[in-house]
Amino acid sequence: MKLLHSFFAVTILSSNIALADDTCGKYPLDEITDPHIAGWHTDKLSLVRDMYEQVGSAALMVVKDGKVILRYGDISQDYKVHSIRKSFLTALIGKSVARQEIDLDKSMAELGINDKDSLSATEQTATYRDLIKARSGIYHPAAYETAAMAAARPKRFSHKPGEHWYYNNWDFNVSGRLYEMKTGRNIHIAFRDEIAEPLCMQDYDLSLMRYHYEETTLYPAYPFRMSTRDLALFGQLYLQKGEWNGQQILPKGWVEESTKIYSTTDRNGSSSGYGYMWWVTREDTQRGEQEKLPIGSYSAAGAGGHRITVLPSMNMVVVNRMDTDLKGGPRLSGDKFDELLRLIISAQN
């Protein structure tokens, strides 16, 4: 593990390259200059702006039919993405599954995974697919956990692999290390080469990417920092089912497979179901029929209110950012984000 860590650390630090280059030209999504002509209620968009300012968002983008309808804040500024990193990883995993580099049905024992507090024989039967569903049943301490996640972690050995969903950073971090072990590629560099560059992301910079290690576990987290406009491109890639400019960037069927609901959660609205490291809207019980979020929409979500939400039935992507570098700064709960999302949806004719 130490040798692998050293190799990737040297690689990433020696590749301090901002992505945008002359081959990409301008930002690939056009902007609508008059949303009213495009069928949006300008008075309702003003309510969206009011709420954006009220909750303290750092940036907001709405893309409809592949065009930018609104953008507030500095959409080129990089911010932490927090747990959106997991949705990035599952995109890379899908590409490697298609190349037959990764077998999602291999067990931890077959893949050679253990940890500082050794896994039991039962825990070692968990598969890679269990990890990306957050259903491994392995409740070992994990890097980059929040206090709330650690407090909610089930007792060790309380559930068998596959039988219980828990939002588990151990699963997500081991998924990242397995990706690197099976492919020989650094996550951040692979994302640049296989997703950021084909999409002409404007601000992706390897010098901003890091690993996060902790003493309790062998497996690091893999934080990203990215801009709002680059996240919008990632959401648009998923909306287009992995296709970009005539090329299939993600394998056919992978978007549908990874955004199916495999688990129900104790949450409402856009976080009610869970796929392969994506939150999927299963139900929205707190509103009337006219205000419910569309079933089958899905989100990559990061702590503090970072969101990429894809709404296939509306051909729309919504990205919200918060300045979580600012200690004590504003944060946006899931319920509040859903309220903002409902406002955006209502602003369409």
ChimeraX attribute file (.defattr): number of C-alpha atoms within 10 A of each C-alpha:
attribute: neighborCount
match mode: 1-to-1
recipient: residues
	/A:1	9
	/A:2	7
	/A:3	8
	/A:4	13
	/A:5	16
	/A:6	10
	/A:7	11
	/A:8	19
	/A:9	14
	/A:10	10
	/A:11	14
	/A:12	19
	/A:13	14
	/A:14	11
	/A:15	12
	/A:16	13
	/A:17	15
	/A:18	15
	/A:19	17
	/A:20	18
	/A:21	12
	/A:22	6
	/A:23	8
	/A:24	15
	/A:25	10
	/A:26	13
	/A:27	15
	/A:28	14
	/A:29	15
	/A:30	12
	/A:31	16
	/A:32	15
	/A:33	11
	/A:34	12
	/A:35	17
	/A:36	16
	/A:37	10
	/A:38	13
	/A:39	11
	/A:40	18
	/A:41	16
	/A:42	15
	/A:43	11
	/A:44	16
	/A:45	20
	/A:46	12
	/A:47	15
	/A:48	23
	/A:49	18
	/A:50	11
	/A:51	16
	/A:52	19
	/A:53	14
	/A:54	10
	/A:55	17
	/A:56	15
	/A:57	21
	/A:58	21
	/A:59	24
	/A:60	24
	/A:61	22
	/A:62	22
	/A:63	24
	/A:64	19
	/A:65	13
	/A:66	19
	/A:67	16
	/A:68	21
	/A:69	20
	/A:70	19
	/A:71	19
	/A:72	16
	/A:73	15
	/A:74	14
	/A:75	23
	/A:76	15
	/A:77	16
	/A:78	20
	/A:79	21
	/A:80	22
	/A:81	26
	/A:82	22
	/A:83	23
	/A:84	23
	/A:85	23
	/A:86	27
	/A:87	22
	/A:88	20
	/A:89	23
	/A:90	22
	/A:91	24
	/A:92	19
	/A:93	26
	/A:94	21
	/A:95	18
	/A:96	18
	/A:97	14
	/A:98	14
	/A:99	12
	/A:100	12
	/A:101	14
	/A:102	19
	/A:103	17
	/A:104	16
	/A:105	12
	/A:106	15
	/A:107	18
	/A:108	22
	/A:109	17
	/A:110	12
	/A:111	15
	/A:112	9
	/A:113	16
	/A:114	17
	/A:115	13
	/A:116	12
	/A:117	11
	/A:118	11
	/A:119	19
	/A:120	13
	/A:121	10
	/A:122	15
	/A:123	22
	/A:124	21
	/A:125	20
	/A:126	23
	/A:127	23
	/A:128	24
	/A:129	19
	/A:130	25
	/A:131	26
	/A:132	27
	/A:133	26
	/A:134	27
	/A:135	25
	/A:136	28
	/A:137	28
	/A:138	28
	/A:139	21
	/A:140	22
	/A:141	20
	/A:142	25
	/A:143	21
	/A:144	21
	/A:145	14
	/A:146	12
	/A:147	9
	/A:148	8
	/A:149	15
	/A:150	16
	/A:151	9
	/A:152	12
	/A:153	17
	/A:154	17
	/A:155	11
	/A:156	14
	/A:157	15
	/A:158	11
	/A:159	18
	/A:160	15
	/A:161	21
	/A:162	17
	/A:163	11
	/A:164	16
	/A:165	19
	/A:166	19
	/A:167	16
	/A:168	26
	/A:169	27
	/A:170	25
	/A:171	25
	/A:172	28
	/A:173	25
	/A:174	23
	/A:175	23
	/A:176	24
	/A:177	22
	/A:178	20
	/A:179	22
	/A:180	17
	/A:181	15
	/A:182	14
	/A:183	17
	/A:184	13
	/A:185	13
	/A:186	22
	/A:187	25
	/A:188	25
	/A:189	18
	/A:190	16
	/A:191	18
	/A:192	21
	/A:193	12
	/A:194	15
	/A:195	21
	/A:196	23
	/A:197	17
	/A:198	14
	/A:199	20
	/A:200	21
	/A:201	27
	/A:202	23
	/A:203	21
	/A:204	25
	/A:205	23
	/A:206	22
	/A:207	15
	/A:208	19
	/A:209	19
	/A:210	17
	/A:211	17
	/A:212	12
	/A:213	16
	/A:214	13
	/A:215	11
	/A:216	13
	/A:217	17
	/A:218	20
	/A:219	29
	/A:220	23
	/A:221	26
	/A:222	24
	/A:223	19
	/A:224	24
	/A:225	20
	/A:226	21
	/A:227	22
	/A:228	28
	/A:229	26
	/A:230	23
	/A:231	26
	/A:232	27
	/A:233	26
	/A:234	22
	/A:235	26
	/A:236	29
	/A:237	21
	/A:238	23
	/A:239	24
	/A:240	16
	/A:241	19
	/A:242	22
	/A:243	16
	/A:244	16
	/A:245	8
	/A:246	6
	/A:247	9
	/A:248	13
	/A:249	19
	/A:250	24
	/A:251	17
	/A:252	15
	/A:253	11
	/A:254	20
	/A:255	20
	/A:256	12
	/A:257	13
	/A:258	22
	/A:259	22
	/A:260	19
	/A:261	20
	/A:262	16
	/A:263	20
	/A:264	18
	/A:265	15
	/A:266	7
	/A:267	15
	/A:268	18
	/A:269	25
	/A:270	28
	/A:271	25
	/A:272	20
	/A:273	24
	/A:274	26
	/A:275	20
	/A:276	26
	/A:277	26
	/A:278	26
	/A:279	28
	/A:280	30
	/A:281	26
	/A:282	25
	/A:283	19
	/A:284	20
	/A:285	12
	/A:286	11
	/A:287	11
	/A:288	8
	/A:289	9
	/A:290	8
	/A:291	14
	/A:292	17
	/A:293	22
	/A:294	19
	/A:295	16
	/A:296	19
	/A:297	23
	/A:298	30
	/A:299	26
	/A:300	25
	/A:301	26
	/A:302	18
	/A:303	18
	/A:304	18
	/A:305	24
	/A:306	32
	/A:307	28
	/A:308	27
	/A:309	26
	/A:310	26
	/A:311	23
	/A:312	18
	/A:313	11
	/A:314	14
	/A:315	14
	/A:316	22
	/A:317	30
	/A:318	24
	/A:319	28
	/A:320	27
	/A:321	29
	/A:322	25
	/A:323	20
	/A:324	19
	/A:325	9
	/A:326	9
	/A:327	7
	/A:328	7
	/A:329	12
	/A:330	16
	/A:331	19
	/A:332	20
	/A:333	13
	/A:334	20
	/A:335	15
	/A:336	14
	/A:337	19
	/A:338	19
	/A:339	17
	/A:340	20
	/A:341	19
	/A:342	18
	/A:343	18
	/A:344	19
	/A:345	21
	/A:346	16
	/A:347	19
	/A:348	16
	/A:349	9
